[in-house]
Amino acid sequence: MQLNISGMEDLMEKGNKNRSIDLTPFERPRSLNDMAYESIKKGILTGALAPGEVYSELKLAKKFGISRTPVREALLRLSTEKLISFHPRKGMSINYFAGQDIESLFELRQAIEENMVRKITHGLTDQQIQELKEIVTEQEDCLNDGYDESRFLEIDRRFHLFLVEASKNRFMVQTYDNIRDYMAIPARKALVKPGRADAVIKEHREIVKALAHRNLKRVQEAIRKHLNTSKLAAMEKETAPR
């Protein structure tokens, strides 16, 4: 005897049409190009790949266990970002951040951040001030509890990005976001200076304190001092190519 199940299937469809399907959607797999790009870029920003050293495309491909094509594509992207330079028949090298580069980067940061504080000083809520205090406390905990330089810098980035985002100027936020990777390089150089990490936390606290008092002049002075001190620390540790 053969059962006719077509009607049953129709009933099941009607009964389930309003029921949500509790399934986890597939994550779109990342391409090898993207994975190679992210890995090499991380190596540049963390200092694992040293400026001035020549790196072979083939050796990088072997290190990742992939073909040369995605590595080449990744390197082309990094070249357009001015993070690497190609050397015919040799390979590529990580670009130095010379003194003028650091000077220019901090000049842009200062223009953004000083303009930003004019917009937010009298508009930040008590809740936002509290969030800033919590970020600084988290940074201090990072320093005192098994210091992790990468995490410290990530918290530092969050602090400054929080301030810029509070301006609600999407073009300012976009510009700041575009330079954040470049900022990581001189920031690491600055942290080499003994006591600099402690000083960063104190400077952040001064900025938050001035913001809490809605004192624009003090906020601007605190921001200017913080950026200038960071710039000088980074330039002090800047090493020219030989």
Rosetta blueprint (number, residue, H / E / L):
1 M L
2 Q L
3 L L
4 N L
5 I L
6 S H
7 G H
8 M H
9 E H
10 D H
11 L H
12 M H
13 E H
14 K H
15 G H
16 N H
17 K L
18 N L
19 R L
20 S L
21 I L
22 D L
23 L L
24 T L
25 P L
26 F L
27 E L
28 R L
29 P L
30 R L
31 S L
32 L H
33 N H
34 D H
35 M H
36 A H
37 Y H
38 E H
39 S H
40 I H
41 K H
42 K H
43 G H
44 I H
45 L H
46 T H
47 G L
48 A L
49 L L
50 A L
51 P E
52 G L
53 E L
54 V E
55 Y E
56 S L
57 E H
58 L H
59 K H
60 L H
61 A H
62 K H
63 K H
64 F H
65 G L
66 I L
67 S L
68 R H
69 T H
70 P H
71 V H
72 R H
73 E H
74 A H
75 L H
76 L H
77 R H
78 L H
79 S H
80 T H
81 E L
82 K L
83 L L
84 I E
85 S E
86 F E
87 H E
88 P L
89 R L
90 K L
91 G E
92 M E
93 S E
94 I E
95 N L
96 Y L
97 F L
98 A L
99 G H
100 Q H
101 D H
102 I H
103 E H
104 S H
105 L H
106 F H
107 E H
108 L H
109 R H
110 Q H
111 A H
112 I H
113 E H
114 E H
115 N H
116 M H
117 V H
118 R H
119 K H
120 I H
121 T L
122 H L
123 G L
124 L L
125 T L
126 D H
127 Q H
128 Q H
129 I H
130 Q H
131 E H
132 L H
133 K H
134 E H
135 I H
136 V H
137 T H
138 E H
139 Q H
140 E H
141 D H
142 C H
143 L H
144 N H
145 D L
146 G L
147 Y L
148 D L
149 E H
150 S H
151 R H
152 F H
153 L H
154 E H
155 I H
156 D H
157 R H
158 R H
159 F H
160 H H
161 L H
162 F H
163 L H
164 V H
165 E H
166 A H
167 S L
168 K L
169 N L
170 R H
171 F H
172 M H
173 V H
174 Q H
175 T H
176 Y H
177 D H
178 N H
179 I H
180 R H
181 D H
182 Y H
183 M H
184 A H
185 I H
186 P H
187 A H
188 R H
189 K H
190 A H
191 L H
192 V L
193 K L
194 P L
195 G L
196 R H
197 A H
198 D H
199 A H
200 V H
201 I H
202 K H
203 E H
204 H H
205 R H
206 E H
207 I H
208 V H
209 K H
210 A H
211 L H
212 A H
213 H L
214 R L
215 N L
216 L H
217 K H
218 R H
219 V H
220 Q H
221 E H
222 A H
223 I H
224 R H
225 K H
226 H H
227 L H
228 N H
229 T H
230 S H
231 K H
232 L H
233 A H
234 A H
235 M H
236 E H
237 K L
238 E L
239 T L
240 A L
241 P L
242 R L
